[in-house]
């Protein structure tokens, strides 16, 4: 009987501790959000279908290099350091998709076509000089297909940075396909976002050095704004991939396919060597298949990079951008 009483007391104490921790987290989150509201946006805003979207535009003259972010709550911050390093003799343009960082969510569905329409409207409103060179990382690389299909006359070149391959089931075994497409635990992350844990989990998403100090301060501070829209994009991922797979040509638009070359890039989340080798081989085949999107394409291997080439070897992307600008400028 005494044992039962002690068990009940211990359980009550644990529940009380959990409750107090949740309340402390909730208060911490509300204070953090209040502080984050005072962070001044680094770019400008334009009205896109009754909601404001945020973009960072630098340089002058054409062409305009347009950066499209991966499935990522960091939005334009993933390109921030690269934009600073590129010449100002042409225009560079990064932005936050609807609901990410400083961009309002709006009412449009998270389809590939609608995201392309929003980007095009934003470019028009910002008066970014045409033509455009699209640079898309991962999920953002897949989104470039919708833009090229809808606005082909505006696109002078495309650079895919370790881009997702929409028909990945073509190269992956059922086991591996399920593994790489399982997504983030949406319910848990929404819970964590309410009680202050999410901003701690994503505290150092960028490398911990001075070059990324700004990104590491802004991204977690504004995560509460980005989380829901990012998870919403995940909910639409399957349909976006299906639609993107049907867009299988850029015609003769110049295309660079930049591929991560670090063979250890999957070591942290794939322990089985056989499955790891399968993933490496499949990704290599998918990246080579992307070359078939254009009759004028070439592959660039970032030998020391994992999936985030924009962090591991940004100089590879910068050189590819400069080369593409020169290529399309003399045509």
KEMAR-424696 format. One line per field, with one value per residue: x, y, z of N, C-alpha, C in turn; residue in three letters. Coordinates in steps of 0.1 Angstrom, whole numbers, plus 5000, padded with zeros to 4 digits. Last residue first. Layout:
BEGIN
n_east <- [X;...]
n_north <- [Y;...]
n_up <- [Z;...]
ca_east <- [X;...]
ca_north <- [Y;...]
ca_up <- [Z;...]
c_east <- [X;...]
c_north <- [Y;...]
c_up <- [Z;...]
r <- [ALA;...]
***
This chain:
BEGIN
n_east <- [5250;5263;5249;5250;5277;5278;5260;5274;5297;5284;5273;5297;5309;5289;5291;5316;5316;5303;5304;5287;5264;5255;5254;5240;5247;5283;5314;5337;5331;5306;5306;5284;5273;5254;5234;5213;5190;5177;5171;5192;5203;5190;5204;5224;5209;5201;5226;5234;5213;5219;5244;5237;5218;5234;5251;5233;5225;5250;5255;5233;5230;5222;5228;5255;5263;5258;5283;5306;5312;5306;5294;5264;5262;5246;5240;5230;5217;5201;5173;5162;5139;5134;5112;5093;5069;5061;5073;5057;5035;5047;5057;5033;5022;5042;5041;5022;5033;5055;5042;5034;5059;5063;5042;5049;5075;5078;5073;5090;5115;5128;5150;5163;5172;5188;5212;5223;5226;5247;5268;5281;5307;5316;5302;5288;5265;5230;5215;5214;5187;5166;5160;5151;5128;5113;5106;5084;5059;5052;5071;5064;5040;5050;5067;5047;5034;5054;5084;5093;5096;5099;5115;5135;5121;5107;5129;5141;5121;5118;5147;5148;5143;5117;5111;5117;5108;5121;5150;5164;5197;5222;5210;5208;5202;5193;5185;5166;5131;5110;5099;5086;5068;5059;5083;5098;5083;5083;5111;5118;5111;5135;5151;5138;5145;5178;5179;5181;5182;5176;5179;5158;5165;5149;5154;5128;5106;5090;5069;5081;5088;5062;5052;5069;5062;5035;5038;5052;5032;5013;5027;5030;5010;4998;4972;4969;4967;4993;5016;5042;5077;5097;5096;5070;5046;5058;5094;5115;5143;5168;5186;5209;5220;5254;5274;5281;5292;5287;5286;5260;5249;5260;5247;5220;5208;5194;5177;5152;5144;5145;5130;5128;5134;5154;5149;5161;5172;5180;5197;5189;5215;5208;5211;5227;5225;5198;5170;5151;5116;5084;5050;5017;4987;4972;4990;5016;5034;5067;5095;5131;5154;5157;5135;5145;5129;5107;5097;5114;5103;5079;5091;5101;5078;5067;5086;5086;5059;5063;5083;5069;5049;5065;5075;5052;5044;5066;5062;5038;5044;5062;5044;5027;5045;5052;5027;5023;5044;5036;5013;5024;5039;5019;5008]
n_north <- [5356;5368;5363;5336;5334;5351;5337;5313;5322;5331;5306;5291;5305;5302;5274;5272;5287;5273;5245;5243;5260;5252;5224;5204;5178;5181;5186;5184;5185;5192;5188;5197;5190;5208;5213;5218;5206;5196;5174;5157;5162;5145;5122;5128;5126;5099;5086;5096;5085;5057;5055;5063;5044;5021;5026;5025;4999;4988;4999;5014;5040;5071;5095;5101;5094;5107;5118;5107;5115;5146;5160;5173;5190;5211;5215;5241;5248;5270;5258;5243;5226;5216;5189;5177;5177;5156;5160;5180;5165;5149;5169;5179;5157;5155;5180;5191;5188;5205;5230;5229;5231;5258;5271;5266;5279;5306;5318;5306;5314;5337;5328;5311;5332;5352;5340;5327;5348;5362;5343;5333;5342;5334;5301;5274;5269;5268;5261;5263;5260;5243;5237;5262;5265;5243;5249;5266;5256;5257;5240;5215;5212;5211;5189;5168;5169;5164;5151;5153;5124;5101;5097;5080;5056;5049;5043;5022;5002;5002;5017;5043;5052;5059;5074;5100;5121;5145;5150;5180;5192;5204;5230;5240;5268;5280;5309;5327;5331;5343;5324;5306;5304;5278;5262;5276;5272;5244;5240;5250;5231;5216;5234;5234;5210;5218;5251;5269;5297;5311;5341;5360;5390;5416;5432;5437;5450;5440;5430;5409;5393;5387;5372;5350;5340;5333;5313;5293;5287;5276;5253;5238;5248;5257;5281;5315;5334;5345;5347;5371;5369;5366;5332;5321;5327;5323;5324;5351;5354;5371;5381;5403;5418;5428;5440;5431;5397;5379;5380;5383;5360;5342;5349;5342;5319;5312;5334;5330;5303;5286;5263;5244;5230;5256;5287;5302;5332;5346;5370;5389;5401;5436;5460;5458;5446;5428;5422;5401;5402;5391;5400;5404;5397;5401;5393;5408;5437;5435;5447;5441;5431;5426;5437;5440;5427;5427;5402;5390;5397;5382;5356;5355;5355;5331;5312;5315;5306;5279;5270;5272;5253;5230;5229;5225;5199;5184;5187;5174;5148;5142;5142;5121;5100;5101;5095;5069;5056;5059;5043;5018;5014;5013;4988]
n_up <- [4241;4261;4284;4289;4298;4321;4337;4340;4354;4378;4386;4390;4411;4431;4435;4445;4468;4487;4499;4521;4515;4491;4494;4512;4508;4509;4490;4476;4448;4430;4395;4371;4338;4313;4283;4261;4260;4292;4307;4310;4334;4351;4350;4369;4392;4392;4395;4420;4436;4433;4446;4472;4478;4478;4498;4519;4519;4526;4552;4574;4582;4574;4587;4583;4557;4534;4526;4518;4493;4479;4458;4446;4415;4393;4361;4340;4309;4285;4267;4248;4268;4292;4300;4316;4337;4352;4376;4387;4396;4416;4433;4442;4456;4477;4490;4506;4531;4529;4529;4556;4568;4561;4574;4601;4603;4601;4625;4642;4633;4638;4653;4636;4616;4629;4637;4616;4598;4611;4611;4590;4592;4617;4623;4623;4596;4604;4625;4654;4663;4661;4688;4696;4683;4694;4720;4726;4723;4696;4684;4694;4680;4654;4656;4660;4635;4616;4613;4577;4555;4540;4518;4524;4531;4508;4491;4503;4499;4471;4456;4431;4406;4404;4425;4417;4400;4407;4424;4438;4431;4435;4419;4386;4369;4337;4316;4308;4308;4295;4279;4297;4321;4326;4326;4344;4367;4370;4374;4399;4418;4419;4433;4457;4467;4457;4447;4417;4399;4367;4353;4332;4311;4331;4362;4385;4395;4415;4401;4387;4409;4419;4397;4399;4424;4419;4399;4414;4432;4414;4405;4428;4456;4481;4473;4486;4506;4528;4546;4541;4547;4565;4569;4548;4536;4503;4502;4501;4478;4458;4431;4415;4385;4378;4392;4416;4420;4452;4479;4487;4478;4496;4520;4513;4508;4530;4534;4521;4542;4564;4563;4533;4505;4490;4471;4443;4430;4399;4384;4356;4333;4339;4366;4398;4433;4449;4469;4486;4496;4508;4502;4514;4495;4472;4451;4465;4471;4484;4503;4508;4534;4560;4587;4620;4648;4664;4666;4684;4708;4707;4706;4732;4747;4739;4747;4774;4779;4771;4789;4812;4807;4805;4831;4845;4835;4844;4871;4874;4866;4887;4909;4902;4903;4930;4941;4932;4944;4971;4971;4966;4989;5009;5000]
ca_east <- [5241;5269;5250;5237;5272;5286;5257;5261;5298;5292;5265;5287;5315;5293;5278;5313;5324;5295;5313;5299;5272;5256;5265;5240;5236;5271;5301;5338;5337;5312;5306;5295;5273;5266;5236;5226;5199;5181;5161;5183;5210;5186;5192;5228;5216;5191;5218;5242;5214;5207;5243;5248;5214;5222;5257;5240;5215;5243;5264;5235;5240;5221;5214;5248;5267;5247;5272;5302;5307;5311;5303;5273;5260;5257;5236;5241;5214;5213;5178;5176;5143;5136;5121;5105;5076;5055;5078;5070;5033;5040;5066;5042;5015;5039;5053;5019;5020;5057;5049;5024;5052;5073;5043;5036;5073;5082;5065;5076;5110;5116;5141;5156;5164;5175;5204;5220;5216;5234;5263;5267;5300;5312;5313;5290;5278;5241;5212;5226;5195;5172;5164;5164;5138;5117;5117;5098;5064;5043;5070;5077;5040;5041;5073;5057;5027;5047;5072;5094;5093;5091;5103;5139;5131;5100;5120;5148;5126;5106;5140;5150;5157;5123;5107;5127;5103;5107;5145;5155;5182;5218;5220;5202;5213;5189;5194;5178;5142;5117;5105;5098;5073;5049;5071;5103;5086;5071;5104;5122;5102;5123;5154;5138;5131;5169;5185;5173;5191;5170;5187;5161;5159;5149;5156;5140;5112;5103;5067;5076;5098;5071;5046;5069;5076;5038;5031;5058;5045;5010;5022;5042;5012;5012;4976;4972;4956;4984;5012;5029;5066;5090;5103;5084;5046;5047;5081;5109;5130;5164;5173;5206;5210;5241;5272;5269;5293;5285;5299;5270;5245;5264;5262;5224;5215;5203;5189;5163;5141;5155;5124;5137;5123;5150;5153;5149;5175;5169;5199;5187;5203;5204;5212;5219;5231;5211;5175;5163;5127;5097;5061;5031;4996;4966;4977;5014;5021;5058;5082;5119;5150;5169;5138;5142;5140;5114;5089;5116;5116;5078;5083;5110;5088;5059;5083;5098;5063;5053;5086;5081;5045;5057;5084;5060;5035;5063;5075;5039;5034;5066;5056;5022;5039;5062;5033;5013;5043;5048;5012;5014;5046;5028;5000]
ca_north <- [5349;5369;5377;5341;5326;5354;5352;5314;5315;5340;5317;5286;5304;5315;5280;5265;5292;5283;5251;5236;5262;5266;5230;5219;5183;5173;5190;5184;5173;5198;5181;5203;5187;5202;5211;5225;5201;5206;5185;5155;5168;5159;5123;5127;5139;5110;5084;5098;5099;5063;5052;5071;5058;5022;5025;5038;5009;4984;5002;5002;5032;5058;5090;5105;5086;5100;5127;5104;5102;5139;5149;5171;5178;5210;5206;5235;5242;5265;5268;5246;5229;5231;5196;5170;5188;5157;5149;5183;5175;5143;5160;5188;5162;5144;5175;5191;5182;5191;5226;5229;5218;5248;5271;5261;5264;5298;5322;5305;5300;5338;5339;5305;5320;5355;5348;5319;5338;5369;5348;5329;5344;5348;5310;5283;5267;5272;5254;5264;5272;5248;5226;5257;5275;5243;5239;5271;5256;5264;5254;5221;5212;5222;5202;5171;5172;5176;5148;5157;5138;5100;5105;5094;5062;5052;5054;5034;5005;5006;5005;5039;5047;5052;5060;5093;5107;5143;5144;5168;5193;5191;5228;5231;5262;5274;5298;5326;5324;5351;5335;5302;5317;5289;5259;5275;5286;5251;5234;5258;5242;5210;5230;5246;5212;5207;5241;5262;5289;5305;5328;5355;5377;5403;5431;5430;5455;5445;5441;5420;5398;5394;5385;5358;5344;5343;5325;5300;5292;5289;5264;5243;5240;5255;5268;5305;5323;5346;5334;5367;5368;5379;5344;5318;5321;5327;5319;5341;5358;5360;5382;5390;5418;5422;5444;5440;5411;5380;5377;5393;5372;5341;5350;5356;5325;5302;5334;5336;5311;5297;5274;5250;5228;5243;5279;5295;5321;5344;5357;5388;5394;5423;5456;5465;5448;5435;5424;5408;5398;5398;5390;5410;5396;5405;5387;5397;5430;5438;5440;5449;5434;5430;5429;5447;5425;5440;5411;5388;5403;5396;5361;5354;5366;5343;5314;5318;5320;5287;5271;5280;5267;5235;5231;5237;5211;5185;5191;5188;5156;5142;5151;5135;5103;5103;5108;5080;5056;5065;5058;5024;5015;5024;5000]
ca_up <- [4231;4248;4280;4284;4287;4309;4333;4333;4341;4369;4384;4381;4398;4427;4430;4433;4457;4480;4488;4521;4528;4493;4487;4512;4501;4511;4495;4490;4454;4441;4408;4378;4352;4318;4297;4263;4250;4282;4307;4298;4323;4351;4343;4354;4388;4391;4382;4409;4434;4428;4431;4464;4477;4469;4485;4517;4516;4514;4540;4566;4588;4568;4588;4596;4569;4540;4529;4532;4494;4491;4455;4458;4423;4403;4372;4348;4322;4291;4278;4246;4254;4292;4291;4314;4330;4339;4368;4382;4386;4404;4426;4435;4444;4468;4483;4492;4529;4530;4517;4545;4569;4557;4559;4595;4606;4590;4613;4645;4629;4630;4658;4647;4613;4623;4647;4628;4595;4609;4624;4591;4579;4615;4621;4634;4602;4596;4613;4646;4667;4649;4679;4702;4680;4680;4718;4726;4736;4706;4680;4698;4694;4657;4654;4670;4648;4616;4621;4591;4559;4552;4516;4520;4540;4520;4487;4503;4513;4480;4460;4445;4409;4393;4427;4424;4398;4411;4412;4439;4430;4441;4430;4397;4376;4349;4321;4300;4314;4305;4273;4290;4316;4325;4317;4330;4362;4369;4363;4386;4415;4413;4419;4449;4464;4462;4455;4426;4407;4379;4355;4345;4314;4324;4348;4383;4383;4419;4410;4380;4401;4427;4401;4387;4422;4429;4396;4402;4437;4422;4396;4421;4444;4479;4477;4475;4505;4517;4540;4546;4537;4565;4574;4553;4549;4512;4497;4510;4484;4466;4437;4422;4396;4374;4378;4416;4415;4437;4472;4491;4472;4482;4519;4517;4497;4525;4542;4514;4531;4563;4569;4543;4515;4492;4483;4448;4439;4409;4390;4371;4337;4336;4352;4388;4419;4449;4455;4488;4488;4511;4501;4512;4507;4485;4453;4456;4472;4473;4502;4505;4520;4553;4574;4608;4638;4663;4658;4670;4705;4708;4694;4720;4749;4736;4732;4767;4782;4765;4774;4811;4809;4793;4820;4848;4834;4829;4865;4878;4859;4873;4908;4903;4890;4920;4944;4928;4930;4966;4974;4957;4976;5009;5000]
c_east <- [5233;5261;5256;5238;5259;5281;5265;5258;5285;5294;5272;5277;5305;5299;5281;5300;5321;5303;5306;5309;5286;5263;5267;5253;5235;5260;5291;5325;5337;5318;5313;5295;5285;5265;5249;5228;5213;5190;5164;5172;5201;5192;5187;5215;5220;5197;5208;5234;5223;5207;5230;5246;5224;5219;5246;5246;5222;5233;5257;5243;5243;5232;5212;5235;5260;5250;5260;5289;5302;5304;5309;5281;5269;5253;5247;5235;5227;5211;5190;5181;5158;5140;5122;5115;5090;5061;5073;5076;5046;5039;5060;5052;5025;5032;5050;5031;5017;5044;5051;5030;5040;5066;5052;5037;5060;5077;5067;5067;5095;5110;5128;5146;5156;5166;5190;5212;5212;5223;5249;5261;5285;5304;5308;5303;5281;5254;5223;5224;5207;5181;5171;5169;5152;5129;5122;5109;5080;5050;5062;5077;5052;5040;5063;5063;5036;5041;5064;5082;5095;5088;5094;5127;5133;5109;5112;5139;5132;5111;5128;5142;5159;5136;5113;5124;5113;5102;5131;5151;5176;5203;5216;5213;5206;5201;5189;5187;5154;5129;5113;5106;5086;5055;5062;5091;5090;5072;5090;5114;5105;5112;5142;5142;5130;5155;5175;5180;5183;5180;5182;5170;5164;5161;5155;5142;5126;5111;5080;5074;5094;5083;5055;5063;5076;5052;5034;5052;5052;5023;5020;5038;5024;5014;4991;4976;4959;4974;5003;5024;5053;5078;5094;5090;5059;5047;5070;5096;5126;5151;5170;5194;5210;5233;5260;5267;5280;5287;5299;5283;5255;5260;5267;5239;5222;5212;5199;5177;5153;5152;5133;5131;5130;5138;5148;5154;5163;5171;5189;5188;5201;5217;5209;5221;5222;5216;5188;5169;5139;5108;5074;5041;5010;4974;4972;5000;5019;5045;5075;5107;5138;5166;5150;5145;5136;5126;5096;5109;5118;5091;5082;5103;5097;5069;5076;5095;5075;5056;5076;5084;5057;5053;5077;5069;5043;5055;5073;5051;5035;5057;5061;5033;5033;5056;5044;5020;5034;5049;5024;5013;5037;5035;5009]
c_north <- [5360;5362;5378;5356;5332;5347;5355;5328;5316;5335;5327;5298;5300;5315;5294;5271;5285;5288;5262;5242;5255;5269;5245;5225;5198;5181;5179;5187;5172;5187;5189;5195;5192;5200;5205;5224;5208;5200;5195;5166;5167;5167;5137;5127;5139;5123;5095;5097;5103;5078;5058;5068;5066;5037;5026;5037;5022;4994;4999;5005;5019;5050;5077;5099;5089;5093;5121;5112;5098;5126;5141;5159;5177;5199;5205;5227;5237;5260;5262;5256;5231;5235;5211;5176;5183;5168;5150;5173;5179;5152;5153;5179;5171;5149;5165;5185;5181;5183;5211;5225;5217;5234;5260;5261;5259;5283;5312;5309;5299;5324;5339;5315;5314;5343;5350;5327;5330;5358;5355;5334;5342;5350;5324;5291;5278;5270;5257;5256;5274;5260;5231;5245;5270;5253;5240;5262;5259;5266;5263;5236;5219;5223;5213;5185;5175;5179;5161;5153;5140;5114;5105;5103;5077;5060;5058;5046;5019;5010;5010;5026;5042;5046;5052;5078;5098;5128;5140;5163;5179;5190;5215;5228;5253;5267;5293;5314;5322;5344;5344;5314;5314;5302;5270;5272;5285;5265;5241;5252;5250;5221;5224;5244;5224;5208;5231;5251;5282;5296;5323;5342;5372;5402;5417;5428;5449;5452;5448;5432;5409;5400;5393;5372;5354;5348;5336;5313;5299;5295;5277;5254;5246;5245;5266;5292;5313;5334;5336;5354;5364;5379;5356;5332;5319;5319;5323;5337;5347;5364;5370;5392;5404;5421;5437;5445;5418;5395;5379;5392;5383;5354;5350;5358;5338;5308;5323;5336;5317;5306;5287;5262;5232;5242;5265;5285;5315;5331;5355;5373;5394;5414;5441;5459;5455;5436;5433;5409;5406;5392;5398;5398;5400;5401;5389;5390;5420;5431;5444;5441;5444;5434;5435;5438;5431;5439;5425;5397;5402;5403;5377;5359;5366;5355;5327;5320;5324;5302;5279;5281;5276;5249;5236;5240;5224;5198;5194;5194;5171;5150;5153;5145;5118;5107;5111;5094;5068;5066;5065;5039;5022;5026;5013]
c_up <- [4223;4237;4266;4279;4281;4296;4321;4328;4333;4355;4374;4377;4387;4413;4424;4427;4444;4468;4480;4511;4527;4507;4489;4507;4501;4504;4498;4497;4469;4450;4419;4392;4358;4333;4300;4278;4251;4272;4296;4297;4310;4339;4341;4346;4374;4387;4381;4396;4423;4426;4425;4449;4469;4467;4474;4502;4512;4509;4527;4553;4580;4573;4581;4598;4582;4553;4536;4536;4508;4493;4467;4456;4434;4413;4382;4359;4328;4306;4284;4257;4254;4278;4293;4304;4328;4330;4354;4373;4379;4393;4414;4427;4436;4455;4473;4483;4514;4527;4517;4532;4559;4557;4554;4580;4599;4591;4602;4634;4632;4626;4651;4653;4625;4622;4642;4639;4608;4607;4622;4604;4580;4602;4617;4632;4613;4603;4603;4633;4658;4651;4666;4693;4686;4677;4703;4722;4736;4719;4690;4695;4699;4673;4657;4669;4659;4629;4624;4600;4573;4557;4528;4518;4536;4530;4500;4500;4513;4494;4469;4448;4423;4396;4415;4426;4405;4410;4414;4425;4432;4442;4438;4406;4387;4355;4334;4304;4304;4311;4282;4284;4308;4319;4315;4321;4348;4363;4360;4374;4403;4409;4412;4434;4455;4458;4459;4434;4418;4386;4368;4344;4328;4315;4342;4368;4381;4408;4414;4388;4393;4419;4409;4390;4410;4427;4407;4399;4426;4427;4403;4411;4436;4468;4474;4480;4494;4516;4528;4539;4544;4555;4573;4557;4556;4525;4508;4505;4494;4474;4445;4430;4402;4386;4371;4402;4415;4433;4457;4483;4475;4475;4504;4515;4501;4514;4537;4521;4524;4552;4569;4550;4528;4501;4483;4459;4445;4417;4401;4375;4352;4333;4351;4374;4410;4435;4456;4474;4490;4501;4502;4511;4503;4497;4468;4459;4461;4475;4489;4504;4519;4538;4567;4596;4625;4653;4656;4661;4690;4705;4695;4708;4736;4738;4730;4752;4774;4767;4767;4796;4808;4795;4807;4836;4835;4827;4850;4872;4862;4864;4894;4903;4891;4907;4934;4930;4925;4951;4969;4959;4966;4996;5000]
r <- [UNK;UNK;UNK;UNK;UNK;UNK;UNK;UNK;UNK;UNK;UNK;UNK;UNK;UNK;UNK;UNK;UNK;UNK;UNK;UNK;UNK;UNK;UNK;UNK;UNK;UNK;UNK;UNK;UNK;UNK;UNK;UNK;UNK;UNK;UNK;UNK;UNK;UNK;UNK;UNK;UNK;UNK;UNK;UNK;UNK;UNK;UNK;UNK;UNK;UNK;UNK;UNK;UNK;UNK;UNK;UNK;UNK;UNK;UNK;UNK;UNK;UNK;UNK;UNK;UNK;UNK;UNK;UNK;UNK;UNK;UNK;UNK;UNK;UNK;UNK;UNK;UNK;UNK;UNK;UNK;UNK;UNK;UNK;UNK;UNK;UNK;UNK;UNK;UNK;UNK;UNK;UNK;UNK;UNK;UNK;UNK;UNK;UNK;UNK;UNK;UNK;UNK;UNK;UNK;UNK;UNK;UNK;UNK;UNK;UNK;UNK;UNK;UNK;UNK;UNK;UNK;UNK;UNK;UNK;UNK;UNK;UNK;UNK;UNK;UNK;UNK;UNK;UNK;UNK;UNK;UNK;UNK;UNK;UNK;UNK;UNK;UNK;UNK;UNK;UNK;UNK;UNK;UNK;UNK;UNK;UNK;UNK;UNK;UNK;UNK;UNK;UNK;UNK;UNK;UNK;UNK;UNK;UNK;UNK;UNK;UNK;UNK;UNK;UNK;UNK;UNK;UNK;UNK;UNK;UNK;UNK;UNK;UNK;UNK;UNK;UNK;UNK;UNK;UNK;UNK;UNK;UNK;UNK;UNK;UNK;UNK;UNK;UNK;UNK;UNK;UNK;UNK;UNK;UNK;UNK;UNK;UNK;UNK;UNK;UNK;UNK;UNK;UNK;UNK;UNK;UNK;UNK;UNK;UNK;UNK;UNK;UNK;UNK;UNK;UNK;UNK;UNK;UNK;UNK;UNK;UNK;UNK;UNK;UNK;UNK;UNK;UNK;UNK;UNK;UNK;UNK;UNK;UNK;UNK;UNK;UNK;UNK;UNK;UNK;UNK;UNK;UNK;UNK;UNK;UNK;UNK;UNK;UNK;UNK;UNK;UNK;UNK;UNK;UNK;UNK;UNK;UNK;UNK;UNK;UNK;UNK;UNK;UNK;UNK;UNK;UNK;UNK;UNK;UNK;UNK;UNK;UNK;UNK;UNK;UNK;UNK;UNK;UNK;UNK;UNK;UNK;UNK;UNK;UNK;UNK;UNK;UNK;UNK;UNK;UNK;UNK;UNK;UNK;UNK;UNK;UNK;UNK;UNK;UNK;UNK;UNK;UNK;UNK;UNK;UNK;UNK;UNK;UNK;UNK;UNK;UNK;UNK;UNK;UNK;UNK;UNK;UNK;UNK;UNK;UNK;UNK;UNK;UNK;UNK;UNK;UNK;UNK;UNK;UNK;UNK;UNK]
***
